[in-house]
C-alpha cells in the first residue's frame, strides 16, 4: 500500500475537473483551448485590490516562465503548480515515494497529491509575498485582502490547467507560458507608448528614433537574441536519433520479421521541462531568502526593493545583462554551473517519472511486436540498444536547453531567454498534437488503427 493512499479521504474534498466521457474531436478541443486562453488573458487584467503602486516585482526576470502578471490576481502564476511537481519528482526519484506511474491508480494518486501540494504552496507563496513586504498594501488593513486574492487567482490557474489537460490541447502550464511570452515579445518589440505612460518604448520604435539622435545598433541586441534563440530551438526540435526497427508479426508461437522502419528519439528528449522546473526552483530560493530576511536571519542573502543584493540569492538570480561577464564574472559562472546542473538533474528525473526511460520504452516496443533488425527478438535486447541512447540523450538535452536558456537570458532576449526557449518548444509540440488530432478526426479508420476510441 502506497503512503499516498492514506490521503485518499482528503482527496475526496478537493474538487476535480471531470474527464470527457467521449473522445473529443478537433474542433471541440480547439474550442476549449481557446476559451481557457481568453479567460487567462482576462484574469491577467484584473488588478490586485489594495496593492500599493510602490510594489516592485521580485520575479521580473522569471515572470514569463511563471506565466503570471505582476499586480494582477495571477501574480503567482504557475509557480505553486511547478513547485509541487518539483517536490513530488524528487520524492519519487529518490524512492521516498514508491509509485509506479505506469499504473493508472498510482498515476491518479500522483496527480491528486500534486493538486493538494499546489494548493499548499499557493498559500505558502501568497503568505511570503504579502508578509515579507514583496507586495506592499496601501494600508496594513489590506494584507488579508491581498492574500485572499492571490490564493483565489492561483487556485483558478490550477483548475484552468486541469481543464486544458483534459478537454483541450497540450497543458495549461505550457499554454499560459506561451501566451505570456508572446505578449512580452510583441510589447517589447512594438510598444509605442512613451516612458511617461509607465511603459518603455519597444525596441523597433527606439531604434527608429535613434536615427535622429545617432544610430545605436546595440538597441537591437535583445531582438536579435530572440530571433537566434527561436532558430536554434526550432533546429533542435527537428533533430532525431533514429534506431532501425522491424515489426515482428506473430505466427504460431514465434515472431517473424515484418515491415522495417525507424524509431525516432528526439534530441531534446526531456522537452523543456528541466528549464521550467529549474526556473521554479530559483523563484523559491528568492522566496526563502525573503522569509529568512523577514525573521532576521538572512542566511540566503538580502533582498532590497524586491531584488537580491547579496549572498546566495544574488548569485542565483538570473543575470540578464551581458556586461556582467566583465563586471561580475564570478556571479555569471556560479549561476551557469548551478543552472546547468539543475537542468541535468531535472531532465533525468522527468524522463524516469514520465515513463520515457529505456526500461519502459523497451517494454512498450516489445509488447507492440517491435524488434531490432539483426538481433533476436527479446525485451532485454531492446533495452540494451535503447540504453545506449536514452540516458545520453537525457543528459545532453538537459545541457542543451540549459545553455540556450542561460545564454538568451544573459543577452536580454525579449520575453526572457528561458521564456522564448519554452515558448518555441511548447508551440511546436502543440502544433504536432493539433495536426495529429486533425488527421485522426478526418480519418476515423486511422484513429481506430492507432488505438483511438
C-alpha positions as CSV (number, residue, x, y, z in Angstrom):
1,X,0.0,0.0,0.0
2,X,1.4,3.4,-1.0
3,X,1.8,6.0,1.7
4,X,-0.3,8.4,-0.5
5,X,-3.3,6.1,-0.3
6,X,-3.7,7.4,3.3
7,X,-4.5,10.8,1.8
8,X,-7.4,9.5,-0.2
9,X,-10.1,10.7,2.3
10,X,-8.6,14.2,1.8
11,X,-8.6,13.9,-2.0
12,X,-12.4,13.5,-1.9
13,X,-12.9,17.0,-0.6
14,X,-10.8,18.5,-3.4
15,X,-13.0,19.5,-6.5
16,X,-11.9,17.8,-9.7
17,X,-12.5,18.6,-13.4
18,X,-14.2,15.6,-14.9
19,X,-12.7,13.9,-17.9
20,X,-14.8,13.9,-21.1
21,X,-17.0,10.8,-21.4
22,X,-16.4,10.5,-25.1
23,X,-13.5,11.2,-27.4
24,X,-13.4,14.9,-28.3
25,X,-13.0,15.9,-31.9
26,X,-10.5,18.6,-33.2
27,X,-13.0,21.5,-33.1
28,X,-14.2,20.7,-29.5
29,X,-10.6,20.6,-28.2
30,X,-9.7,23.8,-30.0
31,X,-12.8,25.5,-28.6
32,X,-11.8,24.6,-25.0
33,X,-8.2,25.6,-25.5
34,X,-9.2,29.0,-27.0
35,X,-11.8,29.6,-24.2
36,X,-9.3,28.9,-21.4
37,X,-6.7,31.2,-23.2
38,X,-9.2,34.0,-23.3
39,X,-10.1,33.5,-19.6
40,X,-6.4,33.6,-18.8
41,X,-5.9,36.9,-20.5
42,X,-9.0,38.4,-18.8
43,X,-7.6,37.3,-15.4
44,X,-4.3,38.9,-16.0
45,X,-6.1,42.2,-16.4
46,X,-7.8,42.0,-13.0
47,X,-5.7,44.1,-10.6
48,X,-5.0,43.3,-7.0
49,X,-7.3,45.4,-4.9
50,X,-5.3,47.3,-2.2
51,X,-1.9,46.9,-3.8
52,X,0.4,49.9,-3.4
53,X,1.8,51.5,-6.6
54,X,5.2,51.3,-5.0
55,X,5.2,47.5,-5.1
56,X,8.2,46.0,-7.0
57,X,8.1,42.7,-9.0
58,X,10.6,40.5,-7.2
59,X,10.5,37.9,-10.0
60,X,10.5,40.2,-13.0
61,X,13.3,38.3,-14.8
62,X,11.3,35.0,-14.4
63,X,7.9,36.5,-14.9
64,X,7.4,34.9,-18.3
65,X,8.3,31.5,-17.1
66,X,5.9,31.8,-14.1
67,X,3.1,32.7,-16.6
68,X,1.8,35.3,-14.2
69,X,1.1,39.0,-14.5
70,X,2.5,41.1,-11.7
71,X,-0.1,43.3,-9.9
72,X,-3.0,41.1,-11.1
73,X,-4.7,38.2,-9.2
74,X,-2.5,35.9,-11.3
75,X,0.7,37.3,-9.8
76,X,1.7,33.8,-8.5
77,X,1.1,32.3,-12.0
78,X,2.0,28.6,-12.3
79,X,4.6,28.9,-9.5
80,X,2.7,26.7,-7.0
81,X,1.9,24.0,-9.6
82,X,5.5,23.7,-10.7
83,X,6.9,23.8,-7.2
84,X,4.6,20.9,-6.2
85,X,5.8,19.0,-9.2
86,X,9.4,19.5,-8.2
87,X,8.8,18.2,-4.7
88,X,7.0,15.1,-5.9
89,X,9.5,14.4,-8.6
90,X,12.3,14.5,-6.1
91,X,10.4,12.2,-3.7
92,X,9.6,9.7,-6.4
93,X,13.0,9.9,-8.0
94,X,14.7,9.2,-4.6
95,X,12.2,6.3,-4.0
96,X,10.9,8.0,-0.8
97,X,7.5,7.6,-2.5
98,X,7.2,4.2,-4.1
99,X,5.0,4.9,-7.1
100,X,4.7,3.2,-10.4
101,X,3.5,5.9,-12.7
102,X,2.7,3.4,-15.5
103,X,-0.1,2.2,-13.2
104,X,-3.3,4.1,-13.6
105,X,-4.0,4.0,-9.9
106,X,-0.6,5.3,-8.9
107,X,-0.7,8.0,-11.6
108,X,-4.1,9.2,-10.2
109,X,-2.6,9.3,-6.7
110,X,0.3,11.3,-8.0
111,X,-1.9,13.8,-9.8
112,X,-4.3,14.2,-6.8
113,X,-1.3,14.7,-4.5
114,X,0.2,17.3,-6.8
115,X,-3.1,19.2,-6.7
116,X,-3.2,19.2,-2.9
117,X,0.5,20.3,-2.8
118,X,-0.2,23.0,-5.3
119,X,-2.8,24.5,-3.0
120,X,-0.4,24.2,0.0
121,X,2.3,26.0,-1.9
122,X,-0.2,28.6,-3.1
123,X,-1.0,29.5,0.5
124,X,2.7,29.5,1.4
125,X,3.9,31.7,-1.6
126,X,1.0,34.1,-1.2
127,X,1.8,34.4,2.5
128,X,5.5,35.0,1.8
129,X,4.9,37.7,-0.8
130,X,2.4,39.6,1.4
131,X,4.1,39.2,4.8
132,X,7.7,39.9,3.7
133,X,6.7,43.2,2.0
134,X,7.2,42.0,-1.6
135,X,3.6,43.1,-2.2
136,X,3.1,46.3,-0.4
137,X,-0.6,47.1,0.5
138,X,-1.8,50.7,0.5
139,X,-2.7,50.1,4.2
140,X,-2.0,47.2,6.6
141,X,-5.7,46.5,6.8
142,X,-5.5,45.2,3.2
143,X,-2.9,42.5,3.9
144,X,-5.7,39.8,4.3
145,X,-7.4,41.0,1.2
146,X,-4.2,40.8,-0.9
147,X,-3.5,37.3,0.4
148,X,-7.0,36.1,-0.4
149,X,-6.9,37.5,-3.9
150,X,-3.5,35.8,-4.6
151,X,-4.8,32.4,-3.3
152,X,-8.0,32.7,-5.4
153,X,-6.0,33.6,-8.6
154,X,-3.5,30.7,-8.2
155,X,-6.3,28.2,-7.5
156,X,-8.1,29.4,-10.7
157,X,-4.8,28.7,-12.6
158,X,-4.7,25.2,-11.1
159,X,-8.1,24.4,-12.4
160,X,-7.7,26.1,-15.7
161,X,-4.6,24.0,-16.3
162,X,-6.7,20.9,-15.5
163,X,-9.4,21.9,-17.9
164,X,-6.9,22.3,-20.7
165,X,-5.1,19.0,-19.9
166,X,-8.4,17.0,-20.0
167,X,-10.5,18.9,-22.6
168,X,-8.1,20.8,-24.8
169,X,-4.7,20.6,-26.5
170,X,-1.4,20.3,-24.5
171,X,-1.3,21.5,-20.9
172,X,-2.5,24.8,-19.3
173,X,1.0,25.4,-18.0
174,X,2.5,25.4,-21.5
175,X,-0.4,27.4,-22.9
176,X,0.0,30.1,-20.3
177,X,3.7,30.3,-20.6
178,X,3.5,30.7,-24.4
179,X,0.7,33.3,-24.1
180,X,2.7,35.4,-21.6
181,X,5.9,35.2,-23.6
182,X,4.2,36.1,-26.9
183,X,2.6,39.1,-25.3
184,X,6.0,40.2,-23.8
185,X,7.7,39.9,-27.2
186,X,5.1,41.9,-29.0
187,X,5.1,44.6,-26.4
188,X,8.9,44.7,-26.2
189,X,9.2,44.9,-30.0
190,X,6.4,47.3,-31.0
191,X,5.3,49.2,-27.9
192,X,4.9,52.9,-28.9
193,X,3.9,54.2,-25.5
194,X,6.3,56.8,-24.1
195,X,8.1,56.1,-20.8
196,X,6.0,58.7,-19.0
197,X,3.0,56.4,-19.5
198,X,4.6,53.7,-17.4
199,X,6.0,51.6,-20.2
200,X,9.3,51.8,-22.1
201,X,9.1,52.2,-25.8
202,X,9.6,49.0,-27.8
203,X,12.9,48.1,-29.5
204,X,11.8,48.9,-33.0
205,X,10.4,52.4,-32.2
206,X,13.5,53.1,-30.1
207,X,15.8,52.0,-33.0
208,X,13.8,54.2,-35.4
209,X,14.0,57.1,-33.0
210,X,17.8,56.7,-32.8
211,X,18.2,57.7,-36.5
212,X,17.6,61.3,-35.3
213,X,20.0,61.2,-32.3
214,X,22.6,58.8,-33.7
215,X,22.1,55.2,-34.7
216,X,22.6,52.8,-31.9
217,X,22.7,49.2,-33.2
218,X,23.1,47.8,-29.6
219,X,19.3,48.5,-29.2
220,X,18.6,45.6,-31.4
221,X,20.7,43.0,-29.4
222,X,17.6,41.7,-27.4
223,X,15.6,41.3,-30.6
224,X,18.5,39.6,-32.5
225,X,19.0,37.3,-29.5
226,X,15.3,36.4,-29.5
227,X,15.4,35.5,-33.3
228,X,18.6,33.4,-32.7
229,X,17.1,31.5,-29.8
230,X,14.0,30.9,-32.0
231,X,16.1,29.4,-34.9
232,X,18.3,27.3,-32.6
233,X,15.4,25.8,-30.7
234,X,13.4,25.1,-33.9
235,X,16.5,23.3,-35.3
236,X,17.0,21.3,-32.1
237,X,13.3,20.3,-32.1
238,X,13.7,18.8,-35.6
239,X,16.8,16.7,-34.7
240,X,16.3,13.0,-34.2
241,X,18.3,9.9,-33.4
242,X,16.7,7.1,-35.5
243,X,17.0,3.5,-34.5
244,X,16.3,0.9,-37.2
245,X,13.4,-1.4,-36.2
246,X,11.3,-4.1,-37.7
247,X,7.8,-5.1,-36.7
248,X,7.6,-8.8,-35.8
249,X,4.3,-10.3,-36.7
250,X,3.0,-13.2,-34.6
251,X,2.8,-16.5,-36.3
252,X,2.2,-19.6,-34.1
253,X,4.4,-19.3,-31.0
254,X,7.1,-17.2,-32.5
255,X,7.6,-13.9,-34.3
256,X,8.7,-13.4,-37.9
257,X,10.2,-10.2,-39.4
258,X,7.6,-7.9,-40.8
259,X,7.9,-4.3,-42.0
260,X,11.2,-2.4,-41.5
261,X,11.2,1.2,-40.3
262,X,12.9,3.6,-37.8
263,X,12.1,4.5,-34.3
264,X,12.9,8.2,-33.7
265,X,14.3,9.6,-30.4
266,X,14.0,13.3,-30.1
267,X,17.3,15.1,-29.5
268,X,15.5,17.4,-27.0
269,X,14.4,14.2,-25.3
270,X,13.2,15.6,-21.9
271,X,11.5,18.5,-23.7
272,X,11.7,21.9,-21.9
273,X,10.5,20.6,-18.5
274,X,14.1,20.8,-17.0
275,X,14.2,24.5,-17.6
276,X,10.7,25.1,-16.2
277,X,11.5,23.2,-13.0
278,X,14.9,24.9,-12.6
279,X,13.4,28.3,-13.0
280,X,10.7,27.5,-10.4
281,X,13.4,26.3,-8.0
282,X,15.2,29.7,-8.5
283,X,12.0,31.5,-7.7
284,X,11.6,29.6,-4.4
285,X,15.2,30.4,-3.5
286,X,14.3,34.1,-3.7
287,X,11.1,33.5,-1.7
288,X,13.0,31.7,1.0
289,X,15.6,34.5,1.1
290,X,12.8,36.9,1.8
291,X,11.4,34.7,4.6
292,X,14.8,34.4,6.3
293,X,15.4,38.1,6.0
294,X,12.0,38.9,7.5
295,X,12.7,36.8,10.6
296,X,16.1,38.4,11.0
297,X,18.3,35.6,9.8
298,X,19.3,36.4,6.2
299,X,21.3,33.3,5.5
300,X,20.5,33.2,1.8
301,X,21.3,36.9,1.3
302,X,19.5,40.2,1.4
303,X,16.6,41.5,-0.7
304,X,16.1,45.2,-1.3
305,X,13.3,46.7,-3.4
306,X,12.3,43.2,-4.5
307,X,15.8,42.4,-5.8
308,X,18.6,40.2,-4.3
309,X,21.7,42.3,-3.5
310,X,23.9,39.8,-1.7
311,X,24.5,36.2,-0.7
312,X,23.3,33.0,-2.4
313,X,20.1,34.8,-3.6
314,X,22.2,37.2,-5.6
315,X,24.3,34.5,-7.2
316,X,21.2,32.5,-8.1
317,X,19.3,35.4,-9.5
318,X,19.1,35.5,-13.3
319,X,21.9,37.6,-14.9
320,X,20.2,39.5,-17.7
321,X,22.9,41.9,-18.8
322,X,25.8,40.7,-20.9
323,X,28.1,43.3,-19.3
324,X,28.1,41.2,-16.2
325,X,30.6,38.9,-17.9
326,X,33.1,41.8,-17.3
327,X,31.8,43.4,-14.2
328,X,30.9,40.3,-12.2
329,X,32.1,37.1,-14.0
330,X,32.0,35.0,-10.8
331,X,28.3,35.6,-10.4
332,X,27.7,34.6,-14.0
333,X,29.9,31.5,-13.6
334,X,28.2,30.3,-10.4
335,X,24.7,30.8,-11.8
336,X,25.6,29.0,-15.1
337,X,27.0,25.9,-13.2
338,X,24.0,25.7,-10.9
339,X,21.5,26.2,-13.7
340,X,23.1,23.6,-15.9
341,X,23.4,21.0,-13.1
342,X,19.8,21.5,-12.2
343,X,18.7,21.1,-15.8
344,X,20.6,17.8,-16.0
345,X,19.1,16.6,-12.7
346,X,15.5,17.5,-13.6
347,X,16.0,16.1,-17.1
348,X,16.9,12.7,-15.6
349,X,14.0,12.8,-13.1
350,X,11.5,13.9,-15.7
351,X,12.4,11.0,-18.0
352,X,12.3,8.5,-15.2
353,X,8.9,9.7,-13.8
354,X,7.2,10.3,-17.2
355,X,7.9,6.7,-18.3
356,X,10.4,7.7,-21.1
357,X,13.4,5.7,-19.7
358,X,14.9,2.8,-21.6
359,X,13.2,0.2,-19.5
360,X,9.7,1.5,-20.1
361,X,10.2,2.2,-23.8
362,X,11.7,-1.2,-24.5
363,X,8.8,-2.9,-22.8
364,X,6.3,-0.8,-24.9
365,X,8.1,-1.6,-28.1
366,X,8.4,-5.3,-27.3
367,X,4.7,-5.6,-26.4
368,X,4.0,-4.0,-29.8
369,X,6.0,-6.6,-31.6
370,X,8.9,-4.3,-32.4
371,X,12.5,-5.7,-32.7
372,X,15.9,-4.6,-33.9
373,X,16.9,-6.0,-37.3
374,X,19.8,-8.4,-37.0
375,X,19.1,-9.2,-33.3
376,X,16.9,-11.9,-31.7
377,X,13.5,-10.6,-30.6
378,X,13.8,-10.0,-26.8
379,X,12.9,-7.3,-24.4
380,X,16.4,-7.5,-23.0
381,X,18.0,-6.8,-26.4
382,X,15.7,-3.8,-27.0
383,X,16.6,-2.5,-23.5
384,X,20.4,-2.9,-24.2
385,X,20.1,-0.9,-27.5
386,X,17.9,1.9,-26.1
387,X,20.2,2.2,-23.0
388,X,23.0,3.2,-25.3
389,X,21.0,6.2,-26.5
390,X,18.3,7.3,-24.0
391,X,20.5,8.1,-20.9
392,X,22.9,10.1,-23.1
393,X,20.1,12.0,-24.8
394,X,18.6,12.8,-21.5
395,X,21.7,14.5,-20.1
396,X,22.7,16.1,-23.4
397,X,19.3,17.5,-24.0
398,X,19.2,18.9,-20.4
399,X,22.5,20.6,-21.0
400,X,21.4,21.8,-24.5
401,X,18.2,23.6,-23.3
402,X,20.0,24.9,-20.2
403,X,22.8,26.5,-22.3
404,X,20.2,28.1,-24.7
405,X,18.1,29.5,-21.8
406,X,21.2,30.8,-19.9
407,X,22.8,32.5,-23.0
408,X,19.5,34.0,-24.1
409,X,18.8,35.4,-20.6
410,X,22.3,36.9,-20.5
411,X,21.7,38.7,-23.8
412,X,18.3,40.1,-22.6
413,X,16.2,38.3,-25.2
414,X,12.6,39.6,-25.3
415,X,10.2,37.7,-23.1
416,X,13.3,36.3,-21.3
417,X,15.6,33.8,-22.9
418,X,14.1,31.0,-20.9
419,X,10.6,32.1,-21.9
420,X,11.5,32.1,-25.6
421,X,13.0,28.7,-25.4
422,X,10.0,27.3,-23.7
423,X,7.5,29.0,-26.0
424,X,9.1,27.7,-29.2
425,X,9.1,24.1,-27.8
426,X,5.5,24.5,-26.5
427,X,4.1,25.8,-29.8
428,X,6.0,23.2,-31.7
429,X,4.6,20.4,-29.6
430,X,1.1,22.0,-29.7
431,X,1.2,22.1,-33.5
432,X,2.2,18.4,-33.7
433,X,-0.6,17.4,-31.3
434,X,-3.2,19.5,-33.2
435,X,-2.0,18.2,-36.6
436,X,-2.3,14.6,-35.3
437,X,-5.8,15.2,-33.9
438,X,-7.0,16.8,-37.1
439,X,-5.6,13.9,-39.1
440,X,-7.4,11.4,-36.8
441,X,-10.6,13.4,-36.9
442,X,-10.6,13.4,-40.7
443,X,-9.8,9.7,-40.8
444,X,-11.8,7.6,-38.4
445,X,-10.2,4.4,-39.7
446,X,-6.8,5.7,-38.8
447,X,-7.9,6.6,-35.3
448,X,-9.2,3.1,-34.8
449,X,-6.0,1.6,-36.2
450,X,-3.9,3.7,-33.7
451,X,-6.0,2.6,-30.8
452,X,-8.4,5.5,-30.6
453,X,-12.0,5.2,-29.3
